[in-house]
Amino acid sequence: MRIATWNVNSITARLPRLLAWLESSGTDVLCLQETKCTAEQFPADALREAGYESAVNANGRWNGVALISRAGLSDIVLGLPGGPAYETAQEPRAISATCGPVRLWSVYVPNGREVAHEHYAYKLRWLEALREAVAADAAGAAPFAVLGDFNVAPTDEDVWDPALFEGATHVTPAERQALAALRAEGLSDVMPRPLKYDRPYTFWDYRELRFPKNKGMRIDLVYGNAPFTAAVKDSYVDREERKGKGASDHAPVVVDLDL
């Protein structure tokens, strides 16, 4: 079984690439983030023609998440149970479902913007709510994983130049402690192998030729429980999909399971 996560940075802008990638990669279940569309605008018909069911949590702004699967899609939960609101409403940043033998969450953790910004405090509250929401499944006997754009680099090795990020979001002790608390519920970081260079970065800013220079970050993560990680045969960052005109600024992270 092949599972992947990808911040697609607008599914409507990236649809031809997405459909081609699904066909070439043979992915069974894909967790999507930053769909940037409403649920009604989501291309469920095109994905259905390609053999995938869809579950979507989106409202047309800059966030939005989805799960697409050709391995089944049931027990769908939209949103983060107990999650905080930002300004006036809970944002569409989480969706979960059972896909064949596995239970999966697709998450798009708030960016945080700046450490002094309210969005940063919201990000920490959101991560704590995520920890509470997944605790039971994480400790369970069935394969379970949380995948997505966490907007946190777990260690200094996960950013191309830690000194440049000092005092900024994505690398603060509080954010990393929130990830450690999430892992402490029974989850492990499924580390992908890079297809090039020695670090499996997943995000490269569009600016300043960051991708050709490999000035990236590993912020797209797969956190699996013991039954999930025991089934992992391989994991890699599909760096090739970050290349070329019209690419997202994130690359897919792929996990192969023996299930």
C-alpha positions, -999 to 999 in steps of 0.1 A, spaced: 0 0 0 14 34 -10 4 65 10 16 100 4 12 135 17 15 167 -4 9 204 2 -3 210 -33 -6 248 -30 -39 251 -49 -54 219 -63 -70 238 -92 -37 252 -103 -20 219 -99 -47 195 -111 -30 183 -143 3 176 -124 -16 159 -96 -34 136 -120 -2 127 -138 16 121 -105 -11 99 -92 -9 77 -123 29 76 -124 34 70 -87 8 44 -82 -3 61 -49 -33 45 -31 -41 72 -6 -30 109 -8 -33 134 20 -36 169 5 -30 203 21 -36 239 10 -62 230 -15 -72 267 -18 -107 259 -30 -142 254 -16 -156 219 -11 -178 226 -41 -148 236 -63 -128 205 -54 -122 184 -85 -139 153 -71 -152 143 -105 -118 143 -122 -103 123 -93 -132 98 -95 -125 93 -132 -89 85 -121 -102 59 -96 -101 79 -64 -128 88 -38 -125 122 -21 -132 136 13 -127 174 16 -126 200 43 -122 234 26 -138 268 25 -120 285 -4 -93 305 15 -56 297 17 -59 265 37 -81 234 31 -73 197 34 -84 165 17 -80 128 16 -82 109 -18 -82 72 -18 -86 42 -41 -83 19 -10 -117 29 6 -128 60 25 -150 56 56 -156 70 91 -148 105 78 -143 133 104 -141 169 91 -121 192 113 -101 189 145 -123 178 174 -118 203 202 -96 225 180 -93 262 186 -109 289 164 -89 316 148 -107 350 148 -143 338 144 -142 302 132 -123 270 132 -103 268 100 -104 238 77 -70 223 86 -77 187 95 -96 157 81 -95 120 90 -108 88 76 -102 51 74 -86 40 42 -85 2 39 -65 -11 68 -52 23 81 -67 53 99 -52 85 85 -53 122 93 -44 149 68 -33 181 86 -23 216 77 -8 231 109 -11 269 112 20 288 100 24 310 131 36 340 111 58 356 138 65 346 173 48 377 187 17 373 165 -15 358 178 -13 333 150 18 317 167 -2 313 200 -30 298 179 -6 274 163 5 261 197 -31 257 208 -39 239 176 -10 214 180 -21 207 216 -57 200 204 -42 177 177 -23 158 204 -55 153 224 -75 143 194 -52 116 181 -41 101 214 -65 72 215 -58 61 179 -21 66 183 -21 42 212 -43 17 194 -37 -17 178 -46 -6 143 -22 11 119 -26 49 123 -7 80 111 -9 118 110 5 132 78 7 167 64 23 201 65 32 207 101 50 240 95 76 229 120 111 216 113 117 190 141 154 196 144 181 220 132 192 194 106 158 199 90 165 234 78 192 244 53 207 271 76 195 271 112 212 305 119 189 322 94 158 310 112 169 321 147 140 339 164 116 329 137 87 305 137 90 269 125 121 262 147 112 276 181 116 254 212 78 256 219 69 244 185 94 215 187 82 206 221 46 205 208 58 179 182 76 160 209 44 159 229 25 146 199 51 118 194 49 109 231 14 97 225 28 67 207 39 82 173 72 80 155 86 102 128 88 82 96 120 96 81 120 97 43 151 92 22 161 120 -1 163 113 -38 191 138 -41 215 154 -16 218 142 19 188 157 36 151 149 28 138 185 26 102 188 16 97 225 11 117 251 -9 106 287 -11 99 300 -46 121 330 -39 159 334 -45 163 301 -64 159 282 -32 151 249 -49 180 248 -74 203 257 -45 186 231 -22 179 257 4 150 238 19 132 226 50 116 194 62 82 204 74 60 179 57 59 149 81 45 114 86 39 105 122 29 68 126 20 46 155 38 13 162 16 -9 139 20 17 111 58 21 114 63 -17 117 47 -20 82 69 7 65 90 -8 37 103 25 23 97 62 24 111 90 2 106 126 -8 96 128 -45 119 157 -52 113 154 -90 77 167 -85 91 200 -72 108 207 -106 95 225 -136 69 251 -144 38 251 -122 52 231 -94 40 234 -58 67 247 -34 64 214 -15 73 179 -27 52 148 -20 64 125 8 57 89 0 54 59 23 52 23 12 36 -1 36 35 -39 37 -2 -42 45 
